[in-house]
Amino acid sequence: MQDFIDTPVGPVPRVVATLTLRDGLGTIGARTGFTRNNYKIIPGLYCLGAAAKDSPVLITANYKLSFDALRRELAGQDLWILAIDTRGINVWCAAGKGTFSAEEIAYQVQKAQLDQVVSHRELLLPQLSANGVAAHDLKKLCGFRGRFGPILAADLPQFLRIGETSEKMRTVTFTLRERAVLVPLEVFAVGKQLGLAAVIFFILSGVSPGFFSPDLALSRGTLLLVATLVATLAGAVATPLLLPWLPFRQFWLKGAVLGGFAALLLFLGLSPSSGIETAALFLWISGCSAFLAMNFTGSTPFTSLSGVAKEMRHGLAFQISSSVLATLLWLAGPFV
C-alpha cells in the first residue's frame, strides 16, 4: 500500500503497480505451497493511480497472487480494484467453488458504497470467473452491470484502450511455461511428507524372517525412497511438462505410463534383489506417479467437473490397488 485517497465515503487505500521484494518472496512462498493457504489481502476497494469518479472498476479475488498479478500489469492506469472475499482462493477455482459469485460481488459493492465513489455503473469481471458469476443478476443485486474482460491480466491495458476483447484475449492457453509454474507446488507438497515416508519405509523394509533387520531396513528403505523420488519426478514434473505429447486423455493414465517408463529406467541403474521386489517397485512408482499426475486435473483447461469426477473414480481404483499390492509384495520380498 502506498497511501490513501479521499472519496465521498472516506479514505480508500492506494496501491502501486510495482511489486516489492517482499511481494516477490510471498509469490515464491505461494508457488511452493508454504504460504498458499493464507496468502490473501483484506477484501474491499483499492485505488490504483489517480482514480476518479469515471475510472473503471476491476473485480478480482482477495488471493494476493491474483491481486498482485492484476496490479503489476496496470502500471500508469488510473482505476479502482474491488477485491471480493474468496477466502484466499484464485479467481478460477473460487468461481468453481461458488465463492466468486454475483452475490459476493454485490455484497462487496454495497459494503464499499461503490455507487457513491464512481459515477458509472459498470464492473469489469475476469473472464475466468464466468463459470461462477451470473452477470445478468448483478444489476438487480447491486445496481451495477457486469462485463467480462480478457483472460490474462497482461491483456487488460489493451482491453481498456479499445473497449472490447479479441478472440485471442478470450482463448485459454496452457503453454510449457504455464505448466512449469505449477510444478514447484506439487514437488514441495510431496517433499513435506517425505520425512514421515522415510521412517515408514525404514520400518517396512526391515521386516525379515529374523523379525527386523537394520541392514535390510537401510538398504531396502533407501531403494524405496529413491523409487518414490523417481515417481515424484515422473508424476509431478515430467507429466505436466510433457502433457500434450503423452498418450491417453485422462491424467492418471498419462502419469501411470510415464511412471512405468521411469521405473524401467531406474532398474537399469539400481537392480532390486528379486523379481518380487522389482514388481513391487514398478507398481509403487506407477501408482504414485498416476496419483501426482491426477492432481493436475484441477489446474488445467483440459478437464471439466464431471470429467474430473469420472477420472478420479478410475484413477483412485488403480492407485489404491497398485499401492496395496506393492506394499504386500515389498513386505514379502525378504521371505521369498
C-alpha positions as CSV (number, residue, x, y, z in Angstrom):
1,M,0.0,0.0,0.0
2,Q,1.3,3.5,-0.9
3,D,-1.2,5.9,0.9
4,F,-4.9,6.7,1.0
5,I,-7.1,8.6,-1.4
6,D,-10.1,10.6,-0.2
7,T,-13.5,9.6,-1.5
8,P,-17.1,10.6,-0.6
9,V,-17.3,7.5,1.6
10,G,-13.9,8.0,3.3
11,P,-10.3,7.2,2.6
12,V,-9.5,4.3,0.3
13,P,-6.1,2.6,0.3
14,R,-3.9,3.3,-2.8
15,V,-1.6,0.6,-4.1
16,V,1.2,0.8,-6.6
17,A,1.8,-1.3,-9.7
18,T,5.4,-2.1,-8.9
19,L,5.9,-5.2,-6.8
20,T,8.4,-5.2,-3.9
21,L,11.0,-7.8,-2.8
22,R,8.5,-8.8,-0.1
23,D,5.9,-9.4,-2.8
24,G,8.4,-11.5,-4.7
25,L,9.2,-13.6,-1.7
26,G,5.5,-14.0,-1.0
27,T,5.0,-15.2,-4.5
28,I,7.7,-17.8,-4.1
29,G,6.1,-18.9,-0.8
30,A,2.7,-19.3,-2.6
31,R,4.1,-21.1,-5.6
32,T,5.9,-23.6,-3.3
33,G,3.0,-24.1,-1.0
34,F,4.4,-22.6,2.2
35,T,2.1,-19.6,2.3
36,R,-0.5,-20.7,-0.3
37,N,-3.3,-21.4,2.2
38,N,-3.2,-18.0,3.8
39,Y,-1.8,-15.7,1.1
40,K,-4.6,-13.1,0.9
41,I,-5.5,-9.5,1.3
42,I,-8.4,-7.8,3.1
43,P,-11.4,-7.7,0.8
44,G,-12.6,-4.3,-0.2
45,L,-12.0,-1.3,-2.5
46,Y,-8.5,-0.2,-3.6
47,C,-7.2,2.6,-5.7
48,L,-4.5,2.4,-8.4
49,G,-3.0,5.7,-9.7
50,A,-5.2,8.8,-9.5
51,A,-8.6,7.0,-9.8
52,A,-11.6,9.3,-10.2
53,K,-15.4,9.0,-10.4
54,D,-15.3,8.0,-14.0
55,S,-12.5,5.4,-13.6
56,P,-13.2,1.8,-14.4
57,V,-13.7,-0.7,-11.6
58,L,-12.0,-4.1,-11.9
59,I,-13.1,-7.1,-9.8
60,T,-10.7,-9.7,-8.6
61,A,-10.2,-12.2,-5.8
62,N,-8.5,-11.5,-2.5
63,Y,-5.9,-14.1,-3.2
64,K,-2.8,-12.0,-3.1
65,L,-1.2,-13.7,-6.1
66,S,-4.2,-12.8,-8.2
67,F,-4.3,-9.2,-6.8
68,D,-0.5,-8.7,-7.5
69,A,-0.7,-10.1,-11.0
70,L,-3.5,-7.7,-11.7
71,R,-1.9,-4.5,-10.4
72,R,1.5,-5.4,-11.9
73,E,0.1,-5.3,-15.4
74,L,-1.7,-1.9,-14.8
75,A,1.2,0.5,-14.4
76,G,0.2,4.0,-15.5
77,Q,-3.5,3.3,-15.2
78,D,-6.0,5.1,-13.0
79,L,-8.7,2.8,-11.8
80,W,-10.4,1.1,-8.9
81,I,-9.9,-2.6,-7.8
82,L,-12.5,-4.3,-5.8
83,A,-11.2,-7.5,-4.2
84,I,-14.0,-9.8,-3.1
85,D,-13.7,-12.4,-0.3
86,T,-12.9,-15.7,-2.0
87,R,-11.2,-17.0,1.2
88,G,-7.8,-16.5,-0.4
89,I,-8.6,-18.6,-3.4
90,N,-7.8,-17.6,-7.0
91,V,-10.5,-16.4,-9.4
92,W,-10.9,-19.6,-11.5
93,C,-11.1,-22.0,-8.5
94,A,-13.2,-19.6,-6.4
95,A,-15.7,-19.3,-9.3
96,G,-15.9,-23.1,-9.5
97,K,-16.4,-23.4,-5.7
98,G,-19.1,-20.7,-5.6
99,T,-17.1,-18.0,-3.6
100,F,-16.6,-15.8,-6.6
101,S,-20.2,-15.2,-7.4
102,A,-22.7,-12.4,-8.2
103,E,-23.9,-12.4,-4.6
104,E,-20.4,-11.9,-3.2
105,I,-19.6,-9.2,-5.7
106,A,-22.9,-7.4,-4.9
107,Y,-22.1,-7.7,-1.2
108,Q,-18.7,-6.0,-1.6
109,V,-20.1,-3.4,-3.9
110,Q,-22.6,-2.4,-1.3
111,K,-20.1,-2.6,1.6
112,A,-17.7,-0.3,-0.2
113,Q,-20.6,2.1,-1.1
114,L,-19.3,2.0,-4.6
115,D,-22.3,3.9,-6.0
116,Q,-21.1,6.9,-4.2
117,V,-17.4,6.5,-5.3
118,V,-18.0,6.2,-9.0
119,S,-20.4,7.9,-11.4
120,H,-20.8,4.9,-13.8
121,R,-22.5,1.6,-13.1
122,E,-20.2,-1.0,-14.7
123,L,-17.9,-3.7,-13.3
124,L,-15.2,-5.3,-15.3
125,L,-15.1,-9.0,-14.4
126,P,-12.2,-11.5,-15.0
127,Q,-13.1,-13.9,-17.9
128,L,-12.2,-16.9,-15.8
129,S,-15.0,-16.1,-13.3
130,A,-17.7,-16.6,-15.9
131,N,-18.4,-20.2,-14.6
132,G,-19.4,-18.8,-11.2
133,V,-20.8,-15.3,-11.9
134,A,-24.3,-14.8,-13.3
135,A,-23.5,-11.4,-14.7
136,H,-27.2,-10.7,-15.5
137,D,-28.0,-10.9,-11.8
138,L,-25.6,-8.2,-10.8
139,K,-27.7,-5.4,-12.0
140,K,-30.7,-6.3,-9.8
141,L,-28.5,-7.3,-6.8
142,C,-26.4,-4.1,-6.6
143,G,-27.3,-1.7,-9.5
144,F,-24.1,-2.4,-11.4
145,R,-23.9,-4.4,-14.6
146,G,-21.1,-6.9,-15.2
147,R,-18.9,-7.0,-18.2
148,F,-16.3,-9.7,-18.8
149,G,-12.7,-8.7,-19.7
150,P,-9.8,-10.7,-21.0
151,I,-8.4,-13.9,-19.5
152,L,-4.9,-12.6,-18.9
153,A,-4.2,-9.6,-16.8
154,A,-1.5,-8.7,-19.3
155,D,-4.2,-8.0,-21.9
156,L,-6.0,-5.5,-19.7
157,P,-4.2,-2.4,-20.9
158,Q,-5.2,-3.1,-24.5
159,F,-8.7,-4.1,-23.4
160,L,-9.1,-0.8,-21.5
161,R,-7.8,1.1,-24.5
162,I,-10.0,-0.5,-27.2
163,G,-13.0,-1.3,-25.0
164,E,-13.5,-4.9,-26.2
165,T,-11.9,-8.3,-26.1
166,S,-10.4,-10.1,-29.2
167,E,-10.6,-13.8,-29.9
168,K,-7.1,-14.1,-28.6
169,M,-8.0,-12.5,-25.3
170,R,-10.8,-15.0,-24.8
171,T,-8.7,-18.1,-25.6
172,V,-7.3,-20.1,-22.7
173,T,-3.7,-21.4,-23.3
174,F,-1.7,-23.9,-21.3
175,T,1.8,-23.4,-22.6
176,L,5.0,-25.1,-21.4
177,R,5.8,-22.0,-19.3
178,E,2.3,-22.0,-17.7
179,R,2.6,-25.7,-16.9
180,A,6.0,-25.3,-15.5
181,V,4.8,-22.7,-13.0
182,L,2.6,-25.4,-11.4
183,V,5.5,-27.8,-10.8
184,P,7.1,-26.4,-7.6
185,L,3.8,-26.5,-5.7
186,E,3.4,-30.2,-6.4
187,V,7.0,-31.1,-5.7
188,F,7.2,-29.2,-2.4
189,A,3.8,-30.7,-1.3
190,V,5.3,-34.2,-1.6
191,G,8.6,-33.0,0.0
192,K,6.7,-32.2,3.2
193,Q,5.7,-35.8,3.5
194,L,9.0,-37.5,2.6
195,G,10.4,-37.3,6.2
196,L,7.5,-39.3,7.5
197,A,7.6,-41.6,4.5
198,A,11.3,-42.3,5.1
199,V,10.5,-43.5,8.6
200,I,7.7,-45.8,7.3
201,F,9.9,-47.1,4.5
202,F,12.7,-47.9,7.0
203,I,10.3,-49.9,9.2
204,L,8.6,-51.8,6.4
205,S,11.8,-52.6,4.6
206,G,13.4,-54.0,7.7
207,V,10.8,-56.7,8.3
208,S,12.5,-60.1,7.7
209,P,12.4,-63.8,8.8
210,G,14.5,-62.7,11.8
211,F,11.7,-60.2,12.8
212,F,13.7,-57.0,11.9
213,S,17.0,-56.3,10.2
214,P,18.6,-52.8,10.4
215,D,20.8,-53.6,7.4
216,L,17.8,-54.5,5.3
217,A,15.9,-51.5,6.6
218,L,18.6,-49.2,5.5
219,S,19.3,-50.7,2.1
220,R,15.8,-51.5,1.1
221,G,14.4,-48.4,2.7
222,T,16.8,-46.2,0.7
223,L,15.8,-48.0,-2.5
224,L,12.1,-47.4,-1.8
225,L,12.8,-43.8,-1.0
226,V,14.7,-43.4,-4.3
227,A,11.8,-45.0,-6.1
228,T,9.4,-42.5,-4.5
229,L,11.6,-39.6,-5.7
230,V,11.6,-41.1,-9.2
231,A,7.8,-41.3,-9.1
232,T,7.6,-37.7,-7.9
233,L,9.7,-36.6,-10.9
234,A,7.6,-38.6,-13.3
235,G,4.2,-37.6,-12.0
236,A,4.7,-34.0,-10.7
237,V,7.5,-32.8,-13.1
238,A,7.7,-34.8,-16.3
239,T,3.9,-35.3,-16.8
240,P,2.9,-31.6,-16.7
241,L,5.9,-30.6,-18.9
242,L,5.2,-33.4,-21.5
243,L,1.4,-33.2,-21.1
244,P,0.4,-32.5,-24.8
245,W,2.6,-35.4,-26.1
246,L,1.7,-38.1,-23.6
247,P,-0.8,-40.8,-24.7
248,F,-4.4,-41.1,-23.3
249,R,-6.7,-38.3,-22.2
250,Q,-7.0,-39.0,-18.5
251,F,-4.2,-37.6,-16.5
252,W,-3.8,-40.6,-14.2
253,L,-3.2,-42.8,-17.2
254,K,-0.6,-40.3,-18.5
255,G,1.2,-40.5,-15.1
256,A,0.9,-44.2,-14.9
257,V,2.6,-44.7,-18.3
258,L,5.3,-42.2,-17.5
259,G,5.8,-43.8,-14.1
260,G,6.2,-47.2,-15.6
261,F,8.8,-45.9,-18.1
262,A,10.6,-44.1,-15.2
263,A,10.6,-47.4,-13.2
264,L,12.3,-49.2,-16.1
265,L,14.9,-46.6,-16.3
266,L,15.5,-46.9,-12.6
267,F,16.0,-50.6,-12.9
268,L,18.8,-50.0,-15.4
269,G,20.8,-48.3,-12.7
270,L,19.5,-49.9,-9.5
271,S,18.6,-53.6,-9.6
272,P,16.3,-54.9,-6.9
273,S,17.4,-58.1,-5.3
274,S,14.5,-60.2,-6.5
275,G,11.7,-60.3,-9.1
276,I,9.1,-59.7,-6.4
277,E,10.8,-56.5,-5.3
278,T,11.1,-55.4,-8.9
279,A,7.3,-55.9,-9.3
280,A,6.6,-54.0,-6.0
281,L,8.7,-51.0,-7.1
282,F,7.2,-51.0,-10.5
283,L,3.7,-50.9,-9.1
284,W,4.7,-48.3,-6.5
285,I,6.2,-45.9,-8.9
286,S,3.4,-46.3,-11.4
287,G,0.7,-45.7,-8.8
288,C,2.4,-42.7,-7.1
289,S,3.1,-41.1,-10.5
290,A,-0.5,-41.6,-11.5
291,F,-1.7,-40.0,-8.3
292,L,0.5,-37.0,-8.7
293,A,-0.4,-36.5,-12.3
294,M,-4.1,-36.7,-11.5
295,N,-3.6,-33.7,-9.2
296,F,-3.3,-31.5,-12.3
297,T,-6.9,-32.1,-13.4
298,G,-7.9,-29.1,-11.3
299,S,-5.2,-26.9,-12.8
300,T,-5.8,-27.2,-16.5
301,P,-8.3,-26.1,-19.1
302,F,-8.4,-29.7,-20.4
303,T,-11.0,-31.1,-18.0
304,S,-14.5,-30.4,-16.7
305,L,-16.0,-31.0,-13.2
306,S,-17.8,-34.2,-14.5
307,G,-14.6,-35.3,-16.3
308,V,-12.6,-34.9,-13.1
309,A,-15.1,-37.0,-11.1
310,K,-15.1,-39.7,-13.7
311,E,-11.3,-39.7,-13.9
312,M,-11.0,-39.9,-10.1
313,R,-13.2,-43.0,-9.9
314,H,-11.0,-44.8,-12.3
315,G,-7.7,-43.4,-11.2
316,L,-8.1,-43.9,-7.5
317,A,-9.1,-47.6,-8.0
318,F,-5.8,-48.1,-9.8
319,Q,-3.7,-46.1,-7.4
320,I,-5.1,-47.8,-4.3
321,S,-4.8,-51.3,-5.7
322,S,-1.3,-50.8,-7.0
323,S,-0.1,-49.2,-3.7
324,V,-1.6,-52.0,-1.6
325,L,-0.2,-54.7,-3.9
326,A,3.2,-53.0,-4.0
327,T,3.2,-52.9,-0.1
328,L,2.3,-56.6,0.2
329,L,4.9,-57.6,-2.4
330,W,7.6,-55.4,-0.7
331,L,6.9,-57.0,2.7
332,A,7.0,-60.5,1.2
333,G,10.3,-59.8,-0.6
334,P,12.7,-61.0,2.2
335,F,10.6,-64.1,2.8
336,V,10.7,-65.4,-0.8
